[in-house]
Amino acid sequence: MEIYKIFTTNEWAGLHINGTTKGAAIDLTDGYIHFSTAETVAETAAKYFANVSGLMILAVESDHCTDLKWEASRGGILFPHLYRDLTMADVLWAKPLPCNADGHNFPAGIL
């Protein structure tokens, strides 16, 4: 199952250049890397990235991700949390996630 991580272009560039990341500021604070599913990624984008431009969305295969735990979060929904650094080897693909007045424009096939 594909899971998704939203990064700023700077966060994505850091992962791309270094080959590994501990995540965004919220990930560092919480001690794990937050991911969303296809069912939750639009709400995540709206809640945490409203009116933010310059975003990237990354896909990771959850079945191949060691140290991934599914834990209850918003409204008791299970979210994937990665308890290790994210590596470039984990990333299936990365695409721009543009935002306009109507919200985020997700790549085809995610929602």
C-alpha positions in Angstrom: 0.0 0.0 0.0 1.3 3.4 -0.9 1.5 6.0 1.9 2.3 9.6 1.4 4.5 12.3 3.0 4.1 16.0 2.2 7.4 18.0 2.3 8.3 21.5 1.4 10.7 21.8 -1.6 13.5 22.5 0.9 12.8 19.4 2.9 12.6 17.4 -0.3 15.9 18.9 -1.5 17.5 17.9 1.8 16.4 14.3 1.5 17.4 14.2 -2.1 20.9 15.6 -1.5 21.6 13.8 1.8 19.8 10.5 1.0 18.2 10.5 4.4 16.0 12.7 6.6 14.6 12.7 10.1 11.6 14.5 8.6 10.0 17.9 9.0 9.9 20.0 12.2 6.7 18.3 13.5 8.4 14.9 12.9 11.4 15.9 14.9 9.1 17.2 17.7 7.0 14.0 17.8 9.9 11.6 17.3 8.6 9.9 14.2 7.9 10.7 10.6 4.2 11.3 9.9 2.6 9.7 6.8 -0.9 9.8 5.4 -3.0 7.3 3.4 -4.9 8.0 0.2 -8.0 8.5 2.5 -6.3 11.0 4.8 -3.8 12.9 2.7 -6.2 15.6 1.4 -7.3 16.4 5.0 -3.6 16.5 6.1 -2.8 18.9 3.3 -5.7 21.1 4.1 -5.0 21.1 7.9 -1.3 21.6 7.9 -0.4 23.0 4.5 -3.3 25.3 3.6 -2.2 28.0 1.2 1.3 26.7 1.2 3.0 26.6 -2.2 6.2 24.8 -3.1 5.2 21.4 -1.8 6.2 17.9 -2.9 4.3 14.7 -2.2 6.3 11.5 -1.8 5.0 8.0 -2.0 6.4 5.1 0.0 5.4 1.4 -0.1 4.3 0.7 3.5 4.9 -3.1 3.1 8.6 -2.5 2.5 9.1 0.0 5.2 10.7 -1.3 8.4 9.9 0.4 11.7 6.5 1.6 10.5 3.7 1.6 13.1 0.0 2.2 12.5 -1.2 4.4 15.3 -4.5 6.1 16.1 -4.6 9.9 15.5 -7.3 12.3 14.3 -10.6 10.8 15.3 -9.1 7.4 16.1 -8.1 6.9 12.5 -4.9 4.8 12.0 -2.0 6.7 10.6 1.4 5.3 9.5 4.3 6.6 11.6 7.9 5.8 10.7 10.3 5.4 13.7 13.5 5.7 11.8 15.0 8.1 9.2 13.4 8.2 5.8 15.8 7.3 3.0 15.7 7.9 -0.7 15.6 4.1 -1.1 12.2 4.2 0.6 10.7 6.7 -1.9 8.8 5.3 -4.8 8.2 8.7 -6.4 8.0 12.4 -5.7 5.8 14.9 -7.5 4.9 18.6 -7.0 1.8 19.3 -5.0 0.6 22.7 -6.2 -1.8 24.8 -4.2 -4.2 27.3 -5.5 -7.4 29.1 -4.3 -9.3 25.8 -4.6 -6.8 23.8 -2.5 -4.2 21.3 -3.4 -4.0 19.6 -6.8 -3.0 16.0 -6.1 -1.4 13.9 -8.8 -3.7 11.5 -10.6 -4.5 8.3 -8.9 -3.9 9.4 -5.3 -7.4 10.5 -4.2 
